[in-house]
Amino acid sequence: MALLVMQVAVSGELVEVFEMPIDDIDGQRMLACANEDERVIQRAGQTLEDGEVWIDLIDQDGETLFDQVACFHRADAADALQVHFGMNADVVKDCLSRSNVASLYARHRAAAQAYFRKIDRLVDCSMVSSRQSNRRRVGDASVMDLVIELRRRLDGVDTLLALSELPPRVQAAAGLLREAAKSYATAVQHL
């Protein structure tokens, strides 16, 4: 079973506002129909605009199941969600309300900051600490999870497509980041 995920763009980030289990085939059919809508925004690596609504179909591991994500401007999203995904008007209204999006964005930022505070603790690992202590700090900071997610996303089809449209120096930097993540994971495993 797949998950239909709806996200809203806020300050250059996507904040999840709705998630619903759905049959893979039904989800792909709905997403394909949504992408045929004349109001859909075609993705071309553009900057996120506040209020844009992005709908994606993912598996249990967070991997995209369909090559194309449906994206609508805020003004068109409510109608598109009702027409193409059969969502109840009241649910759509609640999910897309400015207060709901602001609340979820605040939680999202707080969680991200807490996560990166854990990573900052990892940076404080000193060479004089025991290997066991450093290994424990690595585990506490969940850096390995971050590295694994970073590697997964850098190898993702959407990321590679977006990178292909960017300048060569950005593509090269992404390649270096991918190699650094691989080196980090190997080094931690040898602690």
Secondary structure as GFF3:
##gff-version 3
##sequence-region A 1 191
A	DSSP	beta_strand	2	10	.	.	.	ID=ss1
A	DSSP	beta_strand	13	22	.	.	.	ID=ss2
A	DSSP	alpha_helix	24	36	.	.	.	ID=ss3
A	DSSP	beta_strand	53	58	.	.	.	ID=ss4
A	DSSP	beta_strand	70	72	.	.	.	ID=ss5
A	DSSP	alpha_helix	74	85	.	.	.	ID=ss6
A	DSSP	alpha_helix	89	96	.	.	.	ID=ss7
A	DSSP	alpha_helix	98	123	.	.	.	ID=ss8
A	DSSP	alpha_helix	131	141	.	.	.	ID=ss9
A	DSSP	alpha_helix	143	154	.	.	.	ID=ss10
A	DSSP	alpha_helix	157	164	.	.	.	ID=ss11
A	DSSP	alpha_helix	168	189	.	.	.	ID=ss12
###
